[in-house]
Amino acid sequence: MKIKTIFSTGIFLIIPIILMFSYVNISAENGYKFWLNYKKIKNERLLEEYRNYCKEIIVAEDNEIINSARNELVLGISCMLGFKPDLTNDTVSSGSILIGSYLNSPLIEKLLPNFETNLKSFDGYGIISLEVNDKLYTVITGKTDQAVLYGVFNFLKLLQTNQSIDKLFLIDEPVNKLRLVNHWDNPSGTIERGYAGRSIFHWDKLPTIEPRYIDYARMLASMGINGCVINNVNTVKHNLTGWKLLTPEYIQKMKSLAKIFRSYGVKLYISVNFFSPVIIGKLNSADPFDPSVIQWWKVKVNEIYSQIPDFGGFLVKADSEGEPGPMKYSRTHADGANMMAEALKPHGGLLIWRAFVYGHNDMDRAAQAYEVFKHDEGKFSENVIIQIKNGPIDFQVREPVSPLFGAMPLTNQMLELQITQEYTGHSTHLCYLVPQWKEILDFDTYLNGKGSTVNKIVSGQLFNNSHTGIAGVINVGSDSNWTGHFLAQANTFGFGRLSWNPYLTSEQITDEWVKMTFGSDKEVVDLVSNILLESWLTYENYTSPLGVGMLSNGSGDISHYYPAPEKRQKFHHADKFGVGYDRTEETGTGFVNQYSKTNSEMYNNIDTCPDELLLFFHHVPYTHKLKSGKTVIQHIYESHFDGAERVFEMKKEWISLSDKIDIEIHKHVLNKLEQQYEQACLWRDTINNFFFNLSGIPDDQGRLLKNNNF
Ligand code: GCV
């Protein structure tokens, strides 16, 4: 094959690149660059190999997404390898990277005939090494431009994580079609459950674009995210004004954000209020059966699509925590969702409807969503998706998987995870949630036989649903390091990677993030990975034992953060004899019956119920023996002492890395760990004393416990 002739037939557009990324001007050490900091490669052997393969970039197309991919390649190579690769329309020397979508690049098609048959999805990509006429080429391609962008980020990741790029034949496909982040940002700039400063979206200045929006879009694309819901699901309660996004003024602002997102393959979605026809349209009703309401939504949706043709759709929280919904008109959730979905349908838009509903105070909260939604099985339209929180309570450090997963096989389902750490220490405590998310995704519901995992349900594999995926309530804000706690960036990244491929292990994801962020020094990689991987169980240990959940304070300035077991009796049911919420069939609320027979039997039986969820399903005496042989009360004491002690150790381990981590980052994380240790001691003492006070049983190792008057 004569490479020269092939190249002369291709169309190449070389556009001068202005490296406009804002972070060029921002200090290297404040965390702003997140995992795309592109540290200089130190290993001389690898540096030589990389230089041989990255001399020039050949771009086979000219469009906004491919331009983003090309800019990223230039940035990454320049920073990591110390030279700017040539941009060419012809091969000059050996070592070219060719980027372009397979179907739009005759050149790539010629070099890799029939390659597309290797790719199943529109987002999947290949990174392939070729040697033609003694010259080395790396082709990054996929069926779409978006796939090429993902391929470029992954190619750069190979360099960041010090892997060989010689003789590559790498094909990577996303498991989930929808990989969304959900902002709980309000137009006023505040963020509900946000712990990293104010919102990154400045509505008062939009449609003016800020460099941070571009960097945010890069962040999202680098982990494979393809949709972003830009505002809070609460749109009216407590005078929130999220409903405004449907007004013409805000649609113009959204249009400019959508343009930025589009160039990174991210679709824009918004949360809307079910009563918008009343609030904005000044109609008398929001009844989903009222023709004027139906018409109002159609006209509104058409208006949005006329400005944002690739608009993703709506996310709706209805009849939940003060957000109004169809029940006011005695209509069902399906009635409400389908009416809105109908307006979106001609444009290919999606209607994502949340299943987070509760409110019957006399009923077990865990059981309510299932009770409500199960009745609507089979009634939702094809472009409606029900978005379900991972657990039946509310993003606790430990709770079982929601029984709704898989219980509605005819209904599109999405998993909602919480990246922002509402109940897991805000941005003070390190609590790396990837291991928790893995457990959720791997959980076998047994609803269609063995192997009916949550992962297979929300990726559409089990029931062949048309629209499925994973959403994460994002933890970014305007803090210079995006996430408040620098190490919380690992949660952001981990969520993205799992939404792309839930089969990755926690260890693989952690290894990627640590190497991309800190480089490949073995001591740093081992220690930081270990600290991250242990942090979820550590947090659980010193806060909430055995699945009891909800021991933190309720509303207030800093809610869901401090220990307040005395105020949460209705969740833990602790008294002087025992603790735990009886959800069994015989003596409890019967919630266990919402699971498949296999799981309900397992949870219902105190001998087979896993220890870590014992108090979620059973009320037991303090002297009940766990499988570990310890009594429940002794377990509570010990896990709290151990958890706090482990934070102290983590701090020491972090200190030992002082000469290997950027000084500012090191100082910042140390400061966070110091605060975490203080808080862990507060949790340990409050919870231990609370249970000692109730039970009167001392620690069998004679450690000091105090009688308090709660
Ligand atoms: C956005 C919990 C949180 C609320 C959140 C709600 C929800 O109740 O505390 O802040 O509201 O969940 O997920 O809708």
Boltz pocket constraint, residues with backbone or C-beta under 6 A from the ligand:
constraints:
  - pocket:
      binder: B
      contacts: [[A, 184], [A, 192], [A, 193], [A, 232], [A, 233], [A, 234], [A, 317], [A, 321], [A, 356], [A, 394]]
      max_distance: 6.0
